């Protein structure tokens, strides 16, 4: 099976224009290894915190769940390198930035 981006989208897919700022819950997406497997890797990607990204689209799975198409950056622990990811994430891992800010302010 191959992937094409010829401008034709399935009926359940939507583009978000303009993109919206969201927070991505990386610890749920990339659960940390157990304690005995952890090592300090300065050149390793940081996945233990939330990051801000851009919501650029939505799509439905075959069973009807929503996936968020999000673009975000990951940096290495030593901050010497970064890469940009654009991929579909389960909707529960993504929250609008304004909602996240409101929740954090209510915790104070």
Beta strands, then each sheet from edge to edge (+ up, - down):
strand 1: 14-25
strand 2: 50-60
strand 3: 66-75
strand 4: 82-90
strand 5: 94-96
sheet 1: 4+ 3- 2+ 1- 5+
end
